[in-house]
C-alpha cells in the first residue's frame, strides 16, 4: 500500500515538472496587471421604482506602465465612484431587470477610474459576474 502511494507521488511530481517546463502561451489566459473590486450591489430602477439589486464583480485591467500595488490601494475610491454613478443614473438594462447594462457601466467606470488613477493607467473594465438579488420578469405595460 505504501509502495502504491510512493509510485503515485512520483508520477505526480514527474507530470508536474513536465507541465511546468512547457512554455506559457500568450493570450486570454495571461491577464496582466489588474485591480479587482469587492462585490457591490447596484440598484435597478424601473419606472421610477427600485425593483432589484444586482451584485457585480468587476476587474479593472491596467496598462503595463501602471503601478498595480499603488492602484490596489485606491480600490475603495473606484468602488465609491461606481456606487455614486450607479445611484445617480442606475445601470438598468431595459431588456432584463436581473442584469446591469454592462457597456454603460464599463464606460462610466473606465472614465471615473481614469480620473482617479491618472492618464494612461487604465486599459479596460470588465464585469466578471452578475448576481441579481431576485429573478424578475419584465413588468407588464
KAMO-V85482 format. One record per helix or strand of 2 or more residues. SS is the DSSP state (H for helix, E for strand). FROM is the first residue (numbers start at 1). LEN is the number of residues. If there is no record, write none. Layout:
# KAMO-V85482
ss=SS from=FROM len=LEN
ss=SS from=FROM len=LEN
This chain:
# KAMO-V85482
ss=H from=2 len=20
ss=E from=34 len=13
ss=E from=49 len=14
ss=H from=68 len=5
ss=H from=75 len=14
ss=E from=92 len=2
ss=E from=96 len=5
ss=H from=102 len=16
ss=E from=122 len=11
